[in-house]
Amino acid sequence: MNATDRTPADLLRSELATDAARPLVTFYDDATGERVELSVATFANWVAKTANLLQDELSAEPGDRLALLLPAHWQTAVWLLACFSTGVVAEPHGDPATADLVASGPDTLETAGSCTGDRIALSLRPLGARFPQPPTGFIDYAVEVPGQGDHFTPYGAVDPDDPALIIGGEQLSAAQVVERARADAGTLGLTPGSRLLSARDYDSWAGLSSGLLAPLAAGGSVVLCRHLDRLDAAGLAARKESEHITHTAE
């Protein structure tokens, strides 16, 4: 965490320089039993590869709008930071028909098909696996991303005052995203090393903030839980203990 950071990508770079080995995003899917833990370094590597895919393979430019039709998931978090790194404007649950490109999970492919630009499909299967059969008209993210570069450099510097996120009908610049994330971190009492468990979706600012941005701004980490309602009280208590949870947003 650095006071001079003005974009979410800056926040990630600062965490990478501070402690690359610590956990940043831990993901659970209680419908499948999946658990994935990404250190700052591993998360940043996925972000770099995805940003390279956006910039070099898909020719996405700063200001292009990407409809992000994905649930709260570790790969969605990667896509958000990749957009912030390239200057592409991310719109979770945005209208793909009016977007320049779309990234879709398996349950929203029909809706995503209305995008006239590039369409990227994510299987959301454990370990980032491919689709058994690639969806027609879509690029399979799991096929394309492994071959991308491990380091990312934008063709031009991302302006912190340019649009970065559209959420709930509101457009925010990269600097505003950072400012709000820092404010939320303060409200939640997050500090370096905090572990926030979030069961919120990524369809609102509150979900994005608790599920990624506020912990990142605070130098903490998030335990992102999908289908948490599958756990009983004892199971939830056990998770909080095993994951050393300090804060919750259920």
Order of alpha helices (4+ residues) and beta strands (2+ residues): alpha-beta-beta-alpha-beta-alpha-beta-beta-alpha-beta-beta-alpha-beta-beta-alpha-beta-alpha-alpha-beta-alpha-beta
